[in-house]
Amino acid sequence: MRERRAPSMPKLALHPRTRAPLAEADPTSRQVPACWLVLLAAPVAASANGPVLILPGMADSLGIPTPTATWLVTVFAWALAVGTPLMAGLLRRSGLNSTLRLSTALIMTGTALIAVAPWLPLALAGRAAQAIGGAGLVIAAMSLAGSVRRMGLITAGFGTFGAAGPLIGSTLADLASWRMSLAVGTLALLAVPAIGRHAATRSPAPPSAQTASFDGRGAALLIATVTALVLVPRHPLPAVAGCTVTAALLAAHIRRHPVGFVPATLLRTRTFVLSALLACALATSYFALLFTVPRLLGDRTGWSAAAIGTGQLVALLAGSALSMALTAVSARMSRPRILAFLLTAAALAPCTALLTPWTPPLLLVATLAVFAASAGQATLAVWAAEAAPAAQRPTAIGLFNLCYQLGGAFGPALATLTTWGG
């Protein structure tokens, strides 16, 4: 008789240098083509950056000052930041299909609100719904990556769509309306059916002891802390006071519940903490320059909004291509060397924007900024996940992305203070 082989165990995606498992990977995850994962995650970046060139027009339409209109960007970034760990928790507890359904409903509802909003508060609610839904799609895509290379494709796609976002937003605003430019995130919904078919083939796993009960108090305190942090550039004194209080309450809660919404083990892991903080700094610089460079180009040249958008698009695409190249060869490079590339680019970008009297280097600023941010997100995410205990790697990815998205909230607020003097 023919001998029957025992079923093989699922393989784990391994870090190319240490061979340590990056995340638990279901063998069926490889059935999802990478192009669907990129399409699921990347349009969120275009939606986030769509208002870069059209903020004055949006402000005029809503009857508000331009600095006030930047709340449409800040609220999106805030909701994307707080929605990331929340949707990661939903993914762990309820599975992929539930996450996809809720994310789709939020994006569609938010887009509908923006389409009819006659005043800013309703538009802000729509942007928040779009961002939380987008966070769910990003987390779903990253959870299905299964390998460093596929994760790099997702982050590169994120950077590319983000690079095209300002021009897409400007073009749609000229052709139709600024409201249409804020609907580009719905492109991600084209990938949901393909991902949903994959989700239907997966057998649900029972929640572990660590994820069976939801730490609602920990989640609420984290959201309150993040909200206070986002408000620091605009309202420094009350925001710092509020952040101090909520952070102290969160720290006390973590001591009482070390395996809650924010695991104490992660906060004691030096590599995770430093990777997350550096990602936040790189993202802050990138998003601040993303909004500052077009304004500087407009002041120093006679370029139209379309010309500025095209020039910045070329610069950002170049930076995204460089980040993809660095990610591809990072396995053969030491960590100090990778950090040297990232930190050098991150330092040169704002210094060039501040000191150069010429126009062409301003486009180089955008290239350096997106290179540092995109390459940093891809490589630092791997380091942060590798440093976390195996059972906490999904949580580590969620909290790491929260820190990166915080930069998306800090950056536009800082640009408002320095560019428009808000």
N, C-alpha and C positions, 0 to 999 in steps of 0.2 A: 504493500500500500504506500501511497505517496505521503511523505511526512508533511504535516501542516506546520507552517511557521507561526510563531507567536507574533501578534501585532506589534509593530514598532512603536516606540514611544515618540510623542511629538518633540520636534527639535526646537531649540531656543535660538534666537538671534544672538550672536556673540560679538562682543567688542573686538575689532580687528587686531588690537594690540595685546590686550590682556586675556582675551577669550572668555571674559566674564559675561554671563547672560545679561542682555540689556533689558529684556522684558519677556514675560511669558507669551509665546506665540502659538496660536492655534494653527494647525497645519492647513486649515481651510483658508487662512488669511492670505495665502499666496495665490488663491484663486481670483482675487480681486486685482485687476490690472492697475498698475500704478497711475495710469492716466485718470482713472475714476477717482482715486484718492486725491490727486492734485486738484481735479475739478471740484471735489467736495469741499476742500479747505481754502483754496486760493482766492475765490471771489470775495471772501470776507475782507481781504486786504484792499482790494479795489474799492469796496464800499467804504472802508475806513478813510482812504485817501482821496476819494472822489471830490470832496468839497475844497481841496487845497486851492484851486484857481478861481473858484466861484463864490467864495465867502461874501464879497461885497454885494453881488447880485442876490444871494440868498437873504442877506440882511435887508436889502431894499424891499424884497418881496414880502417879508414878514414885518416890515416897519420897525426894525431895530438897528442899533449901531453894529458895525462890523465886529468889534471885540465881543459883543454879546452873542453874535452868531456862531462864534467858535465853540459855544457850549454844545452845538450839534456834533462837534468832533470830540470834545472832552467827554460828554456823556456816553458816546459810542465806545470810546476807549475804556471808560470806567466799567460799563456793563460787560464789555468783552473780558476785562480783567476779573471781575467778581463772578461772571458766569462760567469761566473756565473750570475752577475747582468744583463748582456746583454741578455742572454737567458731567464732569468726571465722576463725581459721586453717583449721579443717576446712572451713568453707564455701568459702573461696578454693581450697583444694586438691581437695576431693572433690565439691563441688557441693551444691545445695539438697536433693536427695532424701536423700543420705547424712546430712546434718545433721538433717533432719526425723526420719529413722528412729532415729538414735542418741538424739536428744532425747526422742522418745516412749518408747523403751526405758528411759531413765534415769528419767523421771518416773513411769512405771508401777512400776518396780522400787523406787524410793524410797518411793512411796505404800504399796506392799505391806509394806515393812520397818516403816514407822511404824505400820501397822495391827496388827502382831503384836508389836512391840518391847516386852519386859517391863522393860527397863532403858535408861538414858540413852544409852550408847554406840551401841547399835543404832539408836535413834531419830535420833541425830546423823548416822549414816551414811545413813539414809533422807533426812533433810533435805538433806544435801550432794548426793545424787543428784538429788533434785527440783530443786535450785537450778541445777546444771550443765545439766540438761535444759532448764530454763526459760531459761537464758542463751542456749542454742542457738535457741530459738523467738523470743526477742526479737531476736537478731541477724538471723535469717531475715526477720522482719517488717520490720526497718529497712532491710535490703538491698533489699527489694522496694518500698519507699515511693516512690522515684522523684521526689518533689517535696517542697518545704518544707511545703506545706499538709497532705499526707498524713503526713509525719513529725510535724507538730503534732497530728494526730488520734491517732496512736499514743501520743505522750507524754501527751496529755490523757486518753486511755483508761487509760493506766498510772496516772495520778494519781487518776482516778475509782475504779478498782478498788481502788487502795491505800486510798482514803478509806473505801470500803465494807468493806474487809478486817476491821477490828476488830469491827464489828457482825455481819458474816457469821460470823466465828469464834465470837463469843459465842453467837449464835443456834444454830449447829450443835452447839456444845458442850452447850447446854441441851437440845436436842431429841434428840441422839444421844450424841456423845462428842467430846472434844477431838481425838481422832485423826481424826474426820471433818472437823473444821475445818481440818486441815492437808492435806486432799485437794482443796481448791478449785482448786488449780493444774491439775488434770486437765481442767478445763473448756476449757483451751486446745487439747486434743487434738481437740475438735470441729472446729477449723479446719484440722487437718492434711490431711484428704482433699482439700479444695478447693485448698489450697496445693500439695499433691502433684500434683494434675492439672495445675496450671500448670507445675510443675517438669518434668513429662514432656514438655511442648511445647518446652522450651528445649534448644537444641543445646549440648552441653558444649564449653567452651572450654579449650584446652590451658593448663596452668599457665605463667605467665611465668617468666622467668629468676630473678626475685626471690622467687617463691613456690614454685619447684619443689622445693627442699630445705627440710626443716623444721629450724629452729634449736632443737633440743631443749635444749641447754645454756642458751640465752637464756631459753627458756620456764621451765625449772626454777628459774633464778635469780630471775626475776620472781615466780614463785609463792612462793618462799621469802621474798622481800622483802615481798610483800603479806601473807603469813601473820604475819611479825614485826610489821608495822604494825598488824594487827588485834588483836594481843595487847598492844599498848602500854597501852591504858587499864586492863587487868586486871593485867598484870605489867610495870610500866614499865621497871625496870632491865634484866632479862634480855632483854626484847623490844627495847629500844633498842640494846643491845649486838649482838644478833643481826641487827637491821635494818642497823646500821652495817656489819657484815661483809658481809652479802649484797648490800647496795647498792654497796659498793666493788667486789665481784667482778662485779656486773652492769655497773657503769660501765666496768671494764676490758674486759669481754667486748664491750660495745657499741663501744668504740674499735677492737677487733680485727675486729669483724663489724658494720660500720656499717649494713648492709642486712639485719640479722637479724630476730629476733622483735620487738625494740624498735628501730625505725630511728633512727639518730642524727639524721637530718634533722628529725624531729618534735621531738626534745628541744631542737633549736636554733631552733625556730619559736616565737617569743614568744607569739603569739596562741593557739596550741594549748596551750602550757604554762599560761598564765594562765587560759584557759577551763576546762581540766581541773581546776586547783587550786580555782578558784572553785566549780565544780560540786560538788567533794568537800566544800567548806565548807558550801554550802547544804544538801546532802543530810545531812551530819552534824547540823546544827541541826534539820532537819525530823524525822529519825528519833529524835533524842533527845527532842524535844518530843512526838512522837507517843506515846512511852511514859510521859513525865512528866505530861502534862496529865490523863490519866484518873486517875492516882494522886492528883494534887492535887484533882481534883473529888471523888474518893471521900473524901478527908480533910476537905474543907471543906463537903460537903453530905451529905445522906442518900440520894442518888440510888442506884438499883440499877445493876448492870453494864449492863443493857439500856438504861436511861435515859442513862447516860454514853455508851454506844456510839451511841445515836441522836443525841444532841447533838453528839458529835464528828463523826459522819457528815455532818450538815447543815453543820457548819463546814468540813469538808474538801471537801465538794462545792462549797461557795461559793468556796473557794480555787481548786479545779480549774477552775471556770467562769471565774474572773478570769484564771487563767493562759492558758486558751484564748483569751480576748479579747485579752490582751496579745500572744500569738503571732500572732493574726490581723492585728493592726495594726502589728506590729514592722517590717514592710517600709517603713513610712512614718515610722519614728522613727529618730533617730540612735542610735548605740551608747552614747554617754554618757548619754542620757536613759533608755534601757532599763536600763543598769547602775544608774542612780540609783533607779529603781523597785525593782529586785531587792535592792539593798543596803539600802535603807530598810526594806523589808518584813522582810528577814532580820535586821536589827538590832532592829526593834521587837518581834519575836516573843519572843526570850528575855528581853529587858528587861521586857516586860509580864508574863511568867510569873514573874519574880523579884520584881517590885515591887508588882504589884497585890494589894490585900487583898480584892477582890471576885470573885465567881464568873463573871459573864457575860464579862468580858474574857479569861478563860482559854480560852473557845471561840474568841474572836477570835485568840488565839495560834495555834491550829491552822489557822485560815484563812490568816493571814499566812505561816506556815511552809510550807504546801503550795503556796501561790501562788509564793513565792520559789523553791522547789525545782523544781516542775513547769515553770514558765515559764523558769527558768534552764536546766533540762535541754534544753528544746526550742531555745531561742535560742543557748545556748552550744555545743550540738552542731553547729549550722549554722556558727557561726564557726570552730570547731575544724576541721571538715571542709573548709571553704573555704580555710583557711590551709595545709592540707597539700598536698604535691604530688599530682597526679592519681593516680599509681600507688599512692600510700600512703593514699588516703582510706578504704578499708575498714579498714585497720589503725588509722587515726586514730580512726574511730568506735568500734572495739573498745576501744582504750586509754582513750578519753574515758569510755566507759561503765564501764570498770573503776574509774576515779577516782570516778565518781558512786556506784557500788555500794560503794566503800570507806566512803562516808558512811553507808551502810546497816549497816555493821559497827561503825563508831565510835559512831554515835548510841545504839543500845541499850546498849552497854557503858558509855557515859558516863551514861545514864539510870540504870543499875544502881548506879553509884557514888554518884550524887547522891540517888536516891530511896530505894533500899533499903539504902544504906550498905554495899554489898558490897565 
